[in-house]
Amino acid sequence: MTENVTQFLPIIFMLVLVAFVIFIVFFLSGHFKSTKRIEEKLDKALKEIAEKKEK
């Protein structure tokens, strides 16, 4: 029985590693999306300030 477990350990380790990498990729992509939204809001605010100064 222990022989079977040791055979599957590398496979289980690889599956866990792949799942962890996929989770990190999704987490980072979500984080970058939120920072893009913040940048867009900043750009809008800066443009409005620039327009008010011109008037």
Summary of the structure (lengths in Angstrom):
residues: 55
radius of gyration: 24.1
end to end distance: 81.2
largest distance: 81.2
contacts: 101
relative contact order: 0.06
helix: 96%
strand: 0%
